[in-house]
Amino acid sequence: MEWSLLYGSDNQPASGQIDEYVNNELWQNLNTYLQDTYQILPKLSYSRCSMQPGWNVKYQKSGKALCTLYPMQNTFIALVVIGNKEASEADMLLPSCSEYTRALYESTAFSLGGRWLMLQVTNFSILGDVIKLIQLRVKPKEKNK
């Protein structure tokens, strides 16, 4: 069943229900990475946006959006906004990204203060791209050894 129909605006899912619906190790890996690296917890938010309606998972650090994750059955979309501040770094990063991410970046117009990249995370290569793009938004702190 479609996510937005399964959990309407008056029926917020628990994190375990989201994990079960997505049922994808890439989802687990990204959530674990974000929580461990940035010491943050996800926030659930309901969107009526026609492109991806339903409950989504937002990550923010010090008021700055890192990404928004849109659950789908057995997969998910990661929204990462590359703003003016990150644009030149993103341009330098692109050659090391997957062909999918490069093509999406190049075909996404700059609007509303940035490039709103909706990356469907289907493999570890794209997951790595998402992590690198998030790191442009907020640099992870180096862990003490």
N, C-alpha and C positions, 0 to 999 in steps of 0.2 A: 504494500500500500504506500502511496505517496506520503512523504514526510509531513507536509503541511496539513494533510487530511487526518493522519494518524494522531498528531498532536496539534490541536487548534490553539488559538490565542488564550483560551481559558483552561488549557491542559498542558502545563509546563512539564516536560519530561525530566526525569532524574538523569544524572550523568551516566549511570549504568544502562539506562534505556537507550541513551544516545549511542553509547559504545556498542551495545547489542545490535542496534539498527545499522550502524555503519559497518560493523564486523570486518574491520580491515586493520592489519598491523601498521600500516602507514599512519592511520589516524592515531593509534596508540603512541607510535614513535614521536609524532609531532607534538601531541599534547604533553607527553613526558618531557621532551626537550624544552618546550616553552616554560613549563612549570619549574623544572630543575634549574635551567640556565638563568631565567629572569626572576625566579622566586615570586611568581605570581599565580593567581588562581583564575580560572576562566569565569566569565560572566555570561549568563544566558540572556538572550534578547529576542523578542519576537518582531519579525519584519513582515510587513504587508507588501513589500516590493514585488512587483510582478515578475521580475527576472528570477528570484530565488526566495519565494515566500516561506514563512515558517520560523521555527526556533533556530537560532544560530548561536555559535560560541565565539565570544569576543575575548581577545587578549589585549590588555593595555599595560604599559609600564610608565609610571610617573605622568599619567594623563595623555600619553602618546599611544595611538593605536598601533599595535604590532601587526595584527591580522584578524580577520573574521573567518571562521570556519562554518561552512554550510553542509550539514549532514545530508547524505544521500544513501540509498540502499547499496551497501558494499563498496562505497567510495565517498568522496567528499570534494568540495571546492574550497580552496583557500584564497581569500581576497587579501591582496597586499597592495597598498597604495604607495607608489613611488612619486614623491613630491619633488619640487624644485631643488630642495637641499640634497636629495639623493640621486638626482638625475645623472650627473656626471659620473658618479661612482657606479651607478647601474649600467651606464654605457660601457664602462671598462670591464664590468663583471660579465656582461652578456656573452662574450666569446667562450667563457668557461661553462655556460649553461647549455641545457639540452636544446635540440632543434625546436621542440614544442614551445619552450619558454621564450626562445629568441623570436620565433614567429609571432607569438602572442604579444610580446612586448612591442614589436615593430608595427603590428596591426592595431594596437590600442592607442587611440588618440589621447592627447593630453587635454583633460577637462576637469573642472571643479578642483583645481589646485594640484593635479597629478595624473598619473596613469593608474587607472583602477584595474589591476590585473586579477582576473578571476581564473585561477589555475586549477584545473581538475587534476588532482593528485592520483595518478594511476600507477606510478612506479617509483622506485627509490631515487632515480635520477631527478625526477620532478620534485620529489620531497626535498632533495638536497638543494635544488634551485630555490624553493620556497624559504628554506632556512637561510640561505645566503641573502635573499632579498629582505627578509626580516632583520637580519644582522645589519643591513644598511640603515634601516629605520632606527634601531637602537642597538648600539654595540654591546655585546655581552661582556660582563666583567670577567677578568681573568681570575680563576680560582687560585687560592693560595695553596702552595704545595707543601 
